[in-house]
Amino acid sequence: MNTMAKQQPDRSRRTFVGTAIAGLPASLLLRAAVASDKMTKPQAEYQETPNGIYSCGLCTLFVAPDGCKVVEGAISKDG
């Protein structure tokens, strides 16, 4: 019984270390995916011309001169 009691913690440790090492690449991929929190222009349905009275230049998310807090890439204030 003593031998079995000693082996159990070793197996747990080995399992934990193996799982942690296997999970490292997955966590790095997750970070890479989260690094770009912005939408693409097609996802945001961005257009170069205003939509009626709505334009990017009037939006609180617009960052002068040609940026946006939620859409990646350069955008027009008239978009």
N, C-alpha and C positions, 0 to 999 in steps of 0.2 A: 504494500500500500504506500509506503514512503516513496518508492520510485515513481509511482503514478502521480502522486501529489507534486513531486518535483517537476515532472514533465508537463503538466498542465499549464503552469505559468509560462514556460518556454514557448509552448505552442501559441499562446495568446500573444506573446511579444512578437514572435515571428509573423503571425498573422497581421498584427497591427503594423509592423514595419513594412511588410509586403504590400499591404493595402495603401499605406501612406506613400510609398514609392510609386505604386501604380496610379495613384490619384494625382500626383504632381503634374504630369503632362495635361491631364484634363483640366486642372485648375488654371494652368497657364493659358490654355485655349479659351477658357471662360473669360479670363482677364482681357485677352485680345479682342474677344467679341464685344465686351462691355466698353472697351476703350473708345469705340466710336458710337456714342449715344445719339448721334445726329441721324436724321432721315436723309435718304437720297432725294433728289428733285422729283423723280417719278412717284416715290412713296408719298411725298408731300403734295403731289399734284400741282407743283410749281409751274407757273407760266410767266413769260417775259412781259406780258401786258397786264394792266390792272383788271380786276374783276369788278366792274362797276365802280363803286366808291372805295373799294378795298384795295390797298396797295401795301407792299412790304415796308415802304418808308414810313407809314403811319403805325405800324405794328410795334408793340413794346419789345418784341423779340429781335427786331432788326438791329444790327450792329454796323454803324457807319464805317467805312463808306460802302462796302459791298458784302456784308456778312449777315449771318442769322444764327441765333442760339440753338435752333433745332433742325435747320437744313444745312447739309454740308455743301461746300463749294461757294463760289462767288455768285451772288444774286443781285438783281437790280432793285433799286428802291422803288421802281415803278412796276415791279413784278407782282 
